[in-house]
Amino acid sequence: MARPSQRRSGHNRRAQYGLFASYVIAVILAALGLLLVVVSLLDPPGFAVMRAAAAELTRPVSASLRTFVAGAGTLDEQVAAYFRAGSQNAALRRQVDATRTRLIQAAAIEQENRRLKALLKLVDDEAGEVVAGRLISSSASSPRRIARLNVGSLRGVANGMPVRAPEGLIGRVHAVALDTAEVLLLTDGSSVIPVKRSTDSLAAIATGMGDGSLELRALNAGISPFRPGDVFVTSGTGGVYAPNIPVAVILRTHGDAAVAVPMANPARAEIVLVQRPFQPAIAAQAGADNASAAPSSGGAD
């Protein structure tokens, strides 16, 4: 075992070597610094090149240190955001639910506005005496397709008057009481209506099939001219229904006929209008009287 004096001597020698090395490094750095000062004074362009080269060499280290410092500066914000994430997610979910509810309400309001606008436009566009009412019941299983109206003869309703909704024709008045009336629907087997195609005025006859649908047949025999999606309106022939009231849209064809469904659903119609029967001769005479009255009134002025 070595004596304590020997261990103390080795330790002092290592300390001396370390101290000597530190002095040497300090002298070298001082000399290097002095050399840089001399170069910067005697050769500024060369010193600029050396400084640029040093900046390029130390750029990765500087970038890493800056990223570390920036991350450490926002560490408290990141920790706070982590602990607030749960409450923020819950608040966002509540906001999404509230927004979804408002969107549903807005869609319902928009649909109601469209329906009310259609009713207002229907009333504004109709001339003459019009009675508004509601369909309060209808036959569901009976072979006859009849609905009951909550207005009757006391309001001027009479047999044969057309009944329509904003979407299209419902049928015609079949029987009248004081405060109620029966409406023969389009789909009844005894309902026959002259119609025309809305695009090219192709004439056809719409007959109720008693099952909620209509059968359409063209007046001209031959190859079936019908196509699924064709819309048919009243033609005005017959003196009952005014022209251009929507009636039905074709679902499918078979042979020279077609199966269609009414444009207006009595089960969904809230407000219907009872109109006077269309009279083409009187309407034409009224138009002629209006045309002849216009020039005379202008001459009088």
C-alpha positions as CSV (number, residue, x, y, z in Angstrom):
1,M,0.0,0.0,0.0
2,A,1.4,3.4,-1.0
3,R,2.2,5.9,1.6
4,P,0.1,9.0,2.0
5,S,3.0,11.3,1.0
6,Q,3.1,9.6,-2.4
7,R,-0.7,9.9,-3.1
8,R,-0.4,13.6,-2.2
9,S,2.5,14.1,-4.6
10,G,0.5,12.5,-7.5
11,H,-2.5,14.6,-6.8
12,N,-0.4,17.8,-6.8
13,R,1.2,16.9,-10.1
14,R,-2.2,16.5,-11.8
15,A,-3.4,19.8,-10.5
16,Q,-0.2,21.4,-11.7
17,Y,-0.7,19.9,-15.2
18,G,-4.3,21.1,-15.3
19,L,-3.3,24.6,-14.2
20,F,-0.6,24.7,-16.8
21,A,-3.0,23.6,-19.5
22,S,-5.5,26.3,-18.6
23,Y,-2.8,28.9,-18.8
24,V,-1.7,27.6,-22.2
25,I,-5.3,27.7,-23.5
26,A,-5.8,31.2,-22.1
27,V,-2.7,32.4,-23.8
28,I,-3.7,30.8,-27.1
29,L,-7.2,32.4,-26.9
30,A,-5.7,35.8,-26.0
31,A,-3.2,35.5,-28.9
32,L,-6.0,34.5,-31.2
33,G,-8.2,37.4,-30.1
34,L,-5.3,39.8,-30.5
35,L,-4.6,38.4,-34.0
36,L,-8.3,38.9,-34.9
37,V,-8.1,42.5,-33.7
38,V,-5.0,43.1,-35.8
39,V,-6.6,41.5,-38.9
40,S,-9.8,43.6,-38.4
41,L,-7.6,46.8,-38.3
42,L,-5.2,46.0,-41.1
43,D,-7.5,43.9,-43.4
44,P,-11.2,44.6,-42.9
45,P,-12.3,42.7,-46.1
46,G,-10.4,39.6,-45.0
47,F,-11.8,39.9,-41.4
48,A,-15.4,40.1,-42.9
49,V,-14.7,36.9,-44.8
50,M,-13.5,35.2,-41.7
51,R,-16.5,36.4,-39.7
52,A,-18.9,35.1,-42.4
53,A,-17.1,31.7,-42.4
54,A,-17.4,31.5,-38.6
55,A,-21.1,32.4,-38.8
56,E,-21.7,29.6,-41.3
57,L,-19.9,27.1,-39.1
58,T,-21.8,28.0,-36.0
59,R,-25.2,28.4,-37.7
60,P,-26.5,24.9,-36.8
61,V,-25.6,25.4,-33.2
62,S,-27.1,28.9,-33.1
63,A,-30.3,27.7,-34.7
64,S,-30.6,24.8,-32.2
65,L,-30.0,27.1,-29.3
66,R,-32.6,29.6,-30.6
67,T,-35.2,26.8,-31.0
68,F,-34.5,25.6,-27.5
69,V,-34.8,29.1,-26.0
70,A,-38.1,29.8,-27.9
71,G,-39.5,26.5,-26.8
72,A,-38.5,27.1,-23.2
73,G,-40.1,30.6,-23.3
74,T,-43.5,29.2,-24.3
75,L,-43.3,26.1,-22.1
76,D,-45.7,27.6,-19.6
77,E,-48.2,28.4,-22.3
78,Q,-48.0,24.9,-23.6
79,V,-48.5,23.4,-20.2
80,A,-51.5,25.6,-19.6
81,A,-53.0,24.8,-23.0
82,Y,-52.6,21.1,-22.2
83,F,-54.5,21.4,-19.0
84,R,-57.2,23.6,-20.6
85,A,-57.7,21.3,-23.6
86,G,-60.4,19.3,-21.9
87,S,-62.5,22.3,-21.0
88,Q,-62.0,23.8,-24.4
89,N,-63.1,20.6,-26.1
90,A,-66.2,20.5,-24.0
91,A,-67.0,24.1,-24.8
92,L,-66.5,23.5,-28.5
93,R,-68.8,20.5,-28.4
94,R,-71.5,22.6,-26.7
95,Q,-71.1,25.3,-29.4
96,V,-71.4,22.7,-32.2
97,D,-74.6,21.3,-30.6
98,A,-76.1,24.7,-30.3
99,T,-75.1,25.6,-33.8
100,R,-76.7,22.4,-35.1
101,T,-79.9,23.2,-33.2
102,R,-80.0,26.7,-34.7
103,L,-79.4,25.2,-38.2
104,I,-82.4,22.8,-37.8
105,Q,-84.5,25.7,-36.6
106,A,-83.5,27.9,-39.5
107,A,-84.3,25.1,-42.0
108,A,-87.7,24.7,-40.4
109,I,-88.4,28.4,-40.5
110,E,-87.2,28.5,-44.2
111,Q,-89.6,25.7,-45.1
112,E,-92.5,27.5,-43.3
113,N,-91.6,30.7,-45.1
114,R,-91.7,29.0,-48.4
115,R,-95.1,27.5,-47.6
116,L,-96.6,30.8,-46.5
117,K,-95.2,32.6,-49.5
118,A,-96.7,30.0,-51.7
119,L,-100.1,30.5,-50.0
120,L,-99.8,34.3,-50.3
121,K,-98.8,34.0,-54.0
122,L,-101.7,31.7,-54.6
123,V,-104.2,34.1,-53.1
124,D,-102.7,37.1,-54.9
125,D,-102.7,35.4,-58.3
126,E,-106.3,34.2,-58.1
127,A,-109.0,36.5,-59.4
128,G,-112.7,36.5,-58.5
129,E,-114.3,35.1,-55.4
130,V,-112.1,32.6,-53.6
131,V,-113.0,30.8,-50.3
132,A,-110.2,29.4,-48.2
133,G,-110.7,26.4,-46.0
134,R,-109.1,23.3,-44.5
135,L,-109.3,19.6,-45.2
136,I,-110.3,18.1,-41.9
137,S,-110.6,14.4,-42.9
138,S,-110.3,12.1,-45.8
139,S,-111.2,8.5,-46.7
140,A,-108.2,6.2,-46.2
141,S,-109.5,2.6,-46.9
142,S,-112.7,3.3,-48.8
143,P,-112.6,2.7,-52.6
144,R,-113.9,6.3,-53.0
145,R,-111.3,9.0,-52.5
146,I,-113.2,11.8,-50.8
147,A,-112.0,14.5,-48.4
148,R,-114.1,16.8,-46.1
149,L,-113.8,20.6,-46.2
150,N,-114.6,22.8,-43.2
151,V,-116.5,25.4,-45.2
152,G,-119.9,24.9,-46.9
153,S,-122.8,26.7,-48.6
154,L,-122.8,29.5,-46.0
155,R,-119.5,30.6,-47.4
156,G,-120.6,30.3,-51.0
157,V,-119.3,26.8,-51.7
158,A,-121.3,24.9,-54.4
159,N,-121.1,21.6,-56.2
160,G,-118.6,21.4,-59.0
161,M,-116.2,24.1,-57.7
162,P,-112.5,23.3,-58.1
163,V,-110.4,22.9,-54.9
164,R,-106.6,23.5,-55.1
165,A,-103.6,23.8,-52.8
166,P,-100.4,25.8,-53.4
167,E,-98.8,22.7,-54.9
168,G,-101.6,21.9,-57.3
169,L,-105.1,20.7,-57.9
170,I,-106.8,18.7,-55.1
171,G,-110.2,17.9,-56.8
172,R,-113.7,19.3,-57.0
173,V,-116.6,19.8,-54.6
174,H,-118.9,16.7,-54.7
175,A,-121.5,17.5,-52.0
176,V,-122.2,20.6,-49.9
177,A,-123.7,21.1,-46.4
178,L,-124.1,24.4,-44.5
179,D,-120.6,24.4,-42.9
180,T,-118.9,21.4,-44.6
181,A,-118.4,20.0,-48.1
182,E,-117.1,16.8,-49.6
183,V,-114.3,17.0,-52.1
184,L,-113.9,14.4,-54.8
185,L,-110.1,13.9,-55.0
186,L,-108.2,13.5,-58.2
187,T,-107.3,9.9,-57.4
188,D,-111.0,8.8,-57.1
189,G,-112.0,6.3,-59.8
190,S,-114.8,8.6,-61.1
191,S,-112.4,11.6,-61.5
192,V,-111.5,12.5,-65.1
193,I,-109.6,15.7,-65.9
194,P,-108.3,17.0,-69.2
195,V,-104.6,17.9,-68.8
196,K,-101.6,18.9,-70.9
197,R,-97.9,18.5,-70.6
198,S,-96.3,21.6,-69.2
199,T,-93.4,21.6,-71.7
200,D,-95.2,21.1,-75.1
201,S,-98.9,21.2,-74.3
202,L,-99.4,17.5,-75.2
203,A,-103.1,16.8,-74.5
204,A,-104.0,13.9,-72.3
205,I,-106.7,12.6,-69.9
206,A,-105.9,12.0,-66.2
207,T,-108.2,9.3,-64.6
208,G,-108.1,8.4,-60.9
209,M,-107.2,4.8,-60.1
210,G,-108.6,4.7,-56.6
211,D,-105.2,3.8,-55.0
212,G,-103.7,7.3,-54.7
213,S,-102.4,7.5,-58.2
214,L,-103.6,8.6,-61.7
215,E,-103.5,7.0,-65.1
216,L,-102.7,9.3,-68.0
217,R,-103.5,8.5,-71.6
218,A,-102.8,10.7,-74.6
219,L,-105.6,11.9,-76.8
220,N,-103.7,10.8,-80.0
221,A,-103.4,7.1,-80.3
222,G,-100.0,5.6,-81.1
223,I,-96.6,5.2,-79.4
224,S,-96.6,6.3,-75.8
225,P,-95.3,9.9,-75.7
226,F,-94.9,9.9,-71.9
227,R,-91.6,10.0,-70.0
228,P,-91.0,9.6,-66.2
229,G,-90.7,13.0,-64.7
230,D,-93.1,14.7,-67.1
231,V,-95.3,17.3,-65.3
232,F,-99.0,17.8,-66.4
233,V,-101.2,20.7,-65.7
234,T,-104.9,21.4,-66.4
235,S,-105.6,22.3,-70.0
236,G,-108.7,24.5,-69.3
237,T,-110.9,22.3,-71.5
238,G,-114.3,21.5,-70.1
239,G,-115.1,24.7,-68.3
240,V,-114.4,23.4,-64.8
241,Y,-110.7,23.8,-64.0
242,A,-108.7,26.9,-65.0
243,P,-105.7,26.2,-67.2
244,N,-102.1,25.7,-66.0
245,I,-102.9,24.3,-62.5
246,P,-100.3,21.6,-61.6
247,V,-101.9,18.2,-61.5
248,A,-99.5,15.3,-61.5
249,V,-96.0,14.0,-62.3
250,I,-95.4,10.7,-64.2
251,L,-93.7,7.9,-62.3
252,R,-93.6,5.2,-64.9
253,T,-95.1,4.2,-68.2
254,H,-96.8,1.0,-69.4
255,G,-97.9,0.4,-72.9
256,D,-99.6,3.6,-74.2
257,A,-100.4,4.8,-70.7
258,A,-98.5,6.2,-67.8
259,V,-98.9,6.1,-64.0
260,A,-98.6,9.5,-62.2
261,V,-98.9,10.8,-58.7
262,P,-100.7,14.1,-57.8
263,M,-98.5,17.2,-57.2
264,A,-100.6,18.2,-54.2
265,N,-101.0,15.7,-51.3
266,P,-104.4,16.2,-49.5
267,A,-102.9,14.7,-46.3
268,R,-100.3,17.5,-46.1
269,A,-102.4,20.4,-47.5
270,E,-103.2,22.8,-44.6
271,I,-105.0,25.5,-46.6
272,V,-106.9,25.0,-49.8
273,L,-108.9,27.3,-52.0
274,V,-112.3,26.7,-53.4
275,Q,-112.7,28.5,-56.7
276,R,-115.5,29.2,-59.1
277,P,-115.7,26.9,-62.1
278,F,-113.6,28.2,-65.0
279,Q,-115.8,29.6,-67.8
280,P,-113.7,30.2,-71.0
281,A,-116.4,32.2,-72.8
282,I,-116.9,34.6,-69.9
283,A,-113.1,35.0,-69.5
284,A,-112.6,35.6,-73.2
285,Q,-115.4,38.2,-73.2
286,A,-113.9,40.0,-70.1
287,G,-110.5,40.1,-71.8
288,A,-112.1,41.6,-75.0
289,D,-114.0,44.2,-72.9
290,N,-110.8,45.2,-71.1
291,A,-108.9,45.5,-74.4
292,S,-111.7,47.7,-75.9
293,A,-112.0,49.9,-72.8
294,A,-108.3,50.8,-72.7
295,P,-108.2,52.8,-76.0
296,S,-111.4,54.6,-75.2
297,S,-110.3,55.7,-71.8
298,G,-107.0,56.9,-73.3
299,G,-108.9,59.0,-75.9
300,A,-111.1,60.6,-73.2
301,D,-108.1,61.8,-71.4
